[in-house]
Structure formats: C-alpha cells, structure tokens
C-alpha cells in the first residue's frame, strides 16, 4: 500500500522538471559473526548538481541481530557524515539509528517492512540549531523477486520520512521511490544497480532529485 501511494505521488512530481540529477556509489564489507549477528562497514559517496559536486560522504558501521530467524531482526547503525552546506563548505555530522526489519517470503517473492528511528547530531559551532539532534522516523516497504536460475534479484521500494522533534506537529516531509536489481557476482559478492527518486514535501522550496546508484558488497 505504501509503495502504491508513493508511486502515485512521484508520478505527479515527475510531470515537472527534475530539480537535479545525481549519482551515488558505495562499497561495503560484511561479515557473519555467528548465526545471529552480522556486521557491516560501508563507504558511500553522493554527488549532485548533475553529478559535478560531492554532496555527502558517509561511512557506516552497522550490525544486524536476528530475533526470529528469516522473519525479524534488529538493525543498529552509526554513520559518520561529511555533508555540503549551502555556502559550499562541509560540515561533519554524526548519526545513530535503530530499527526493526520484518520479512515474509512467499514462493519467489520477498516482502520487507523496515521501521527505523534515527538521530543526527550537527556541529553547533557551525550554526544555531533549534533542534540538535534531529530525530527522524523512517518507514520502508520493499518487494523483491528472486528470478529462477538467474543471478538477478529485482526489487522495488517506497520510503517515507517523518521528523519527530520539529517545530510543527508530526508530519511527513519527504519520500523516496527506488527500483533496481542485485546481481550476484559470486558466492561472496554482489553488485546493486538502482534508480532512486527523492522528493521533499511540505517544505519551503521543496526539492527533488533522481539518483543513479551502484553499490558493491563483499561478504568476508
């Protein structure tokens, strides 16, 4: 249902010209520590302004803890961010998040629902922030399909962003639509290709951007 609503919203937005087009690339290493805990480290670079300007660098250290095998797990993440500001300078930020991921497999379809709360800490020496950290509640609904006899796993997801400690009442201020595919290169590595559309809403001068994304993961 979430995906259907967001696809409808994005169709309206796509009727207008894109605010920007960017690219995103990432490399990650993952390790199964035991039957219940997986650890990941990832480096991501995000470019905007027609992919000519580095918008953000993000280094992530995360862990997934299985609560119910093949159904429910907890996700813990820490992000170290270096992000571009409007004055073209860069600001260092810290972000921590905790979330639940539930999934259900039916035949070759995999349904995933992720709910996450994140806190982003900004540099107080760079400005007077009314809310620091900024808390955001994120919810994503994803559908994956495992193609029989193929290394491809196409997927589609929609995600909404809801600020929690905002001067206004609780509301949704943005959403994301993405479709792509994972390509299994070997037993230990895969490559992820996707097109991602980000749209701000209920904001002054809302922006939208279309990202072309590629990521590589290796399981140690």
Secondary structure as the mmCIF struct_conf table of DSSP 4:
data_model
#
loop_
_struct_conf.conf_type_id
_struct_conf.id
_struct_conf.beg_label_comp_id
_struct_conf.beg_label_asym_id
_struct_conf.beg_label_seq_id
_struct_conf.end_label_comp_id
_struct_conf.end_label_asym_id
_struct_conf.end_label_seq_id
HELX_RH_AL_P HELX_RH_AL_P1 UNK A 2 UNK A 14
TURN_TY1_P TURN_TY1_P1 UNK A 15 UNK A 15
BEND BEND1 UNK A 16 UNK A 16
HELX_LH_PP_P HELX_LH_PP_P1 UNK A 17 UNK A 18
BEND BEND2 UNK A 19 UNK A 19
STRN STRN1 UNK A 20 UNK A 32
BEND BEND3 UNK A 34 UNK A 36
STRN STRN2 UNK A 37 UNK A 48
TURN_TY1_P TURN_TY1_P2 UNK A 49 UNK A 52
STRN STRN3 UNK A 53 UNK A 68
TURN_TY1_P TURN_TY1_P3 UNK A 69 UNK A 71
STRN STRN4 UNK A 72 UNK A 84
TURN_TY1_P TURN_TY1_P4 UNK A 86 UNK A 87
BEND BEND4 UNK A 88 UNK A 88
STRN STRN5 UNK A 90 UNK A 106
TURN_TY1_P TURN_TY1_P5 UNK A 107 UNK A 108
STRN STRN6 UNK A 109 UNK A 121
HELX_RH_3T_P HELX_RH_3T_P1 UNK A 124 UNK A 126
BEND BEND5 UNK A 130 UNK A 133
STRN STRN7 UNK A 134 UNK A 146
TURN_TY1_P TURN_TY1_P6 UNK A 148 UNK A 149
BEND BEND6 UNK A 150 UNK A 151
STRN STRN8 UNK A 152 UNK A 163
BEND BEND7 UNK A 164 UNK A 165
BEND BEND8 UNK A 167 UNK A 168
BEND BEND9 UNK A 170 UNK A 170
STRN STRN9 UNK A 171 UNK A 184
BEND BEND10 UNK A 186 UNK A 188
STRN STRN10 UNK A 189 UNK A 200
BEND BEND11 UNK A 202 UNK A 203
TURN_TY1_P TURN_TY1_P7 UNK A 204 UNK A 205
STRN STRN11 UNK A 208 UNK A 219
#
